[in-house]
Amino acid sequence: MCHTCPSLAKRMAERIVLSYHDSCLFPGDVNLLKKGQWLNDKIIAFWLEYLEHTVLKGTRDVALVTPDVVPLIRVSSVEDLGVILADLDLSSRSLVTFVVNDNCENVAGGSHWSLLCYVRASNCFFHFDSMHHQNASISQQLRQKLPALLKCADRPEAINVKSPAQANCSDCGVYVLYYTECIVRQHLKLPSASPDQCVLDKAIDFPNPAAIDAKRKEISCCIQDLARSSSTP
């Protein structure tokens, strides 16, 4: 007899709130956008995909690497990654972002998100961590693997951005999405070789708690709007 995992059975019984390209969101996912909730990888991946199909529509200059892909980079060989990530074509991108999680195991888990960005114009990695050095070790592990995948001409410089600290234990994922969108929009406004791209940590506006709360509401409203439009005959 085949048995279904209880958590999977519960999820299957839930109605789908939104199916958007490769993202499928359930009520339990969307509820995480309420204040005080820790964002899961599904909400983060959805917003990255939304940016890809809206803000980044028509450009191949930027890659937003989703949370499910980043652990593969950490545990796989460079040779295997060259095959696994071939479709991302990272070596041709002038800006690449990676969502970093502090989970060191080969199973689902973790409790903190941060953002690692690579800017080709300056050959620099920028690490945005709303708990400062919480993900420093994981970020360093990734940076050791990435130059070969990105085909960097020289060893990139690594900059830990002095960004505002989150005021609680639940907003890290929202900070990641806020920074990702700001960085993408800033990148599109400037020529790829602009000196401002070389000081990414000084080229964006840092958020306050009110801006983080507003970002939660924005994403939630976006999901509801997309769900309504997709259900309209």
C-alpha positions in Angstrom: 0.0 0.0 0.0 1.3 3.5 -0.8 1.2 6.0 2.0 1.2 9.8 1.5 3.3 12.0 3.8 0.8 13.8 6.2 2.3 17.2 5.4 2.0 16.5 1.6 -1.5 15.3 2.0 -2.5 18.4 3.9 -1.0 20.6 1.2 -2.7 18.6 -1.6 -6.0 19.2 0.2 -5.4 23.0 0.2 -6.6 25.0 -2.7 -4.0 26.7 -4.9 -4.0 30.5 -4.4 -1.8 31.2 -7.4 0.0 29.3 -10.2 2.5 31.7 -11.8 4.9 30.3 -14.4 7.0 27.9 -12.2 5.6 29.0 -8.9 2.6 27.4 -7.2 1.5 29.1 -4.0 -0.9 27.7 -1.3 -2.7 29.5 1.5 0.0 28.4 3.9 2.7 30.1 1.8 0.7 33.4 1.3 0.0 33.6 5.1 3.7 33.9 5.7 3.5 37.4 4.3 1.7 38.5 7.5 3.8 40.6 9.8 6.0 38.4 12.1 6.1 35.4 9.8 9.4 34.0 8.4 9.3 33.7 4.6 9.8 30.3 3.0 11.6 29.5 -0.2 8.4 29.4 -2.2 7.5 33.0 -1.5 11.0 34.1 -2.2 11.2 32.2 -5.5 7.8 33.6 -6.5 8.9 37.2 -6.1 12.2 36.5 -8.0 10.2 35.0 -10.8 7.8 37.9 -10.8 10.7 40.4 -11.1 12.1 38.3 -13.9 8.8 38.5 -15.9 8.1 42.1 -15.2 11.0 44.4 -14.2 13.5 42.2 -16.2 11.3 41.3 -19.1 13.2 41.4 -22.3 16.7 41.4 -20.8 19.2 38.5 -20.4 21.7 40.6 -18.6 20.6 39.6 -15.1 20.1 36.2 -13.4 18.2 35.9 -10.1 19.2 32.5 -8.7 16.4 30.9 -6.7 16.8 29.4 -3.2 16.4 25.8 -4.4 19.4 26.2 -6.7 21.9 27.7 -4.3 22.3 24.6 -2.1 23.2 22.6 -5.2 26.1 25.1 -5.8 27.4 24.4 -2.3 27.3 20.6 -2.4 28.1 19.8 -6.1 31.3 19.8 -8.0 32.2 22.6 -10.4 32.0 20.1 -13.3 28.5 18.9 -12.3 27.4 22.5 -11.9 28.5 23.4 -15.3 25.9 20.9 -16.6 23.2 21.5 -14.0 23.3 25.3 -14.4 23.9 25.5 -18.1 20.5 27.0 -18.8 21.2 29.9 -16.5 24.2 31.0 -18.6 25.8 32.7 -15.6 29.0 33.6 -17.4 27.2 36.0 -19.8 25.4 37.9 -17.0 26.6 41.3 -15.8 24.6 40.9 -12.5 23.8 37.7 -10.7 22.0 37.4 -7.3 22.0 34.4 -5.0 19.6 33.8 -2.1 21.7 32.3 0.7 20.3 30.2 3.6 22.2 29.2 6.7 21.2 25.5 6.5 24.3 23.4 6.3 22.6 20.1 6.0 21.5 18.3 2.8 17.8 18.4 3.9 15.3 21.2 4.0 15.8 23.6 6.8 17.5 26.8 7.9 16.5 29.9 9.8 18.1 32.9 8.1 18.2 34.3 4.6 20.7 36.8 3.1 21.6 38.0 -0.4 24.9 37.5 -2.3 25.3 39.6 -5.5 28.0 39.4 -8.2 28.6 42.6 -10.3 30.8 41.8 -13.3 31.7 45.5 -14.0 33.6 45.7 -10.7 34.3 41.9 -10.4 32.9 42.1 -6.8 30.7 40.0 -4.6 28.4 42.0 -2.3 26.8 40.3 0.7 23.7 41.8 2.2 22.9 40.2 5.6 20.3 41.8 7.9 21.8 39.9 10.8 25.3 41.1 9.9 27.6 38.1 9.8 25.1 35.3 10.4 25.6 33.8 6.9 29.2 34.9 6.5 30.6 31.3 6.5 28.0 30.0 4.0 28.5 33.0 1.8 32.3 32.4 1.8 31.7 28.7 0.8 29.6 29.9 -2.2 32.2 32.5 -3.2 34.8 29.8 -3.5 32.8 27.9 -6.0 31.2 30.7 -8.0 34.2 32.3 -9.9 34.6 29.1 -12.0 30.9 29.2 -12.9 30.8 32.9 -13.5 34.1 32.7 -15.5 35.6 35.7 -13.7 38.7 37.0 -15.3 40.4 37.5 -11.8 39.6 36.5 -8.3 36.6 38.7 -7.3 36.7 41.0 -4.3 34.3 40.3 -1.5 32.4 43.1 0.3 30.2 42.6 3.3 27.8 45.4 3.1 27.1 47.3 6.3 23.3 47.3 6.0 20.6 47.9 8.6 19.9 45.1 11.0 16.5 43.5 11.1 14.4 44.4 14.2 13.1 40.8 14.8 13.8 37.2 13.9 11.3 37.0 11.0 12.1 39.7 8.4 15.3 38.4 6.8 13.6 37.0 3.7 11.8 40.3 3.2 15.1 42.2 3.4 16.5 39.8 0.7 13.5 40.6 -1.6 13.7 44.3 -0.9 17.5 44.4 -1.7 17.1 42.2 -4.8 14.5 44.5 -6.3 16.4 47.7 -5.5 19.6 46.3 -6.9 17.9 45.1 -10.1 16.2 48.4 -10.7 19.4 50.3 -10.0 21.3 48.1 -12.4 18.8 48.7 -15.2 19.1 52.5 -14.7 22.9 52.6 -15.1 25.2 51.4 -17.8 26.8 48.1 -16.9 30.3 49.7 -16.7 29.1 52.7 -14.6 31.4 53.5 -11.6 28.2 53.4 -9.5 27.9 49.7 -10.2 31.3 49.3 -8.5 29.9 50.7 -5.2 26.7 48.8 -5.1 26.5 49.1 -1.3 26.3 52.9 -1.8 24.0 52.9 -4.8 20.8 51.7 -3.2 18.4 53.0 -0.5 18.5 51.0 2.8 15.1 50.2 4.2 13.7 51.0 7.6 11.2 48.7 9.4 8.2 50.5 7.8 9.6 49.9 4.3 10.0 46.2 5.1 6.3 46.0 6.4 5.3 47.8 3.1 7.2 45.2 1.0 5.3 42.4 2.8 2.0 44.1 1.9 3.1 44.8 -1.7 3.9 41.2 -2.4 0.7 40.0 -0.7 -1.4 42.4 -2.8 0.5 41.4 -6.0 -0.3 37.7 -5.3 -4.0 38.5 -4.8 -4.2 40.7 -7.9 -2.5 38.0 -10.0 -4.9 35.3 -8.5 -7.9 37.4 -9.4 -6.8 38.1 -12.9 -5.9 34.5 -13.6 -9.4 33.4 -12.4 -11.2 35.9 -14.6 -12.8 34.1 -17.6 
